[in-house]
């Protein structure tokens, strides 16, 4: 055979292989709720959050029992997930409601460059201002937001018709292109329609109270309203999966369901405690992943971006490397056990302290323990108790705490803070905390019994502190390199409150 003929055959074979690979590359449907802790799914045992779609995905693939968010707040958690980098590695994007430097590459952009059709509906990255950083669109991709519900099932639920917007996205997709879609529900972010949980048939007696919340009807009702919105998220997921099944794409779609940070209650969201960073996580890909897996080892949500890229056969950007791990070997059975822990970071959440100061935390979560380092323990962890209502006019003594979302639960706890059963829980939520905290989360998932000063756990504390500090130093955290004040310089593109100057700053 002539050399030209051989070249033609080789070229044809190469093109055929490329097209075949493109056809076989998996779709990616990433689904993220807004403020949901890990226990609030029916597969995890909830009696009031019915989540059949989440449970279905968990059983069709892998259910992760120890999935840890990179941050207990929306913006930094989502930025870390998009970049595969921890919040202290992405400058302004690592704090809440700031910006998102363009130099930090996000996985949807890499997939799009490789031929994927990308888009999102609902909440992508945010809150914050991505345009000030030079980006022309949300880091989650092009927006599909046009379809709206004619009637909302409850006042607190978004009017975004998520499933219809996903249908529009699928209709726009080129026939030969794999897709990557981000479904970011606004639920169960506050505010809720008061009593919507009971209106949906839920009973106060069935509400499961976290250990750090008091047992009172307003608190139970608040939990029911929260769970009602989780169910709405799950129902929209079900509608999306049905669409994929109808077009024959379900088996070759990686479906991931998780949340950005924990439940919006005192001592949960905006805290590095277990209920602030421990997330639900289920991953299914019937074409590749064995069904019925339960993965006990800690994983981080920063592991998702490199996993998506690996599934698509794409390398991370050389100038924006990812520190997350590719989970595919564990999911396919090639790797039997993951090692190491998962890390979380908090800086500024809301505007909650004098001079708009942060409350910096870093934490390490292993299978048994959670160690938290509070870098500025003299500051109020939940925000200052008082805020100026207008210039020179202070509000009530317990009218602050703006790192806790406004809610019936917070109102009730403030009002009843002097009751014997309430006082310890109220103070646990708002009082000054030590520089190091240590919890055995197997025995104490509510993180109410600090072991940091217990001599029995001295070696455990020493080992975990060293692991945490070594990792922070290795990955360039300004908090351990002597330039931690840079976090105070990053702008906040949301309202800023005025607080009294604390005694320690005078």
Order of alpha helices (4+ residues) and beta strands (2+ residues): alpha-beta-alpha-beta-beta-alpha-alpha-beta-alpha-beta-alpha-alpha-beta-alpha-beta-beta-beta-beta-alpha-alpha-beta-beta-beta-beta-beta-alpha-alpha-beta-alpha-alpha-alpha
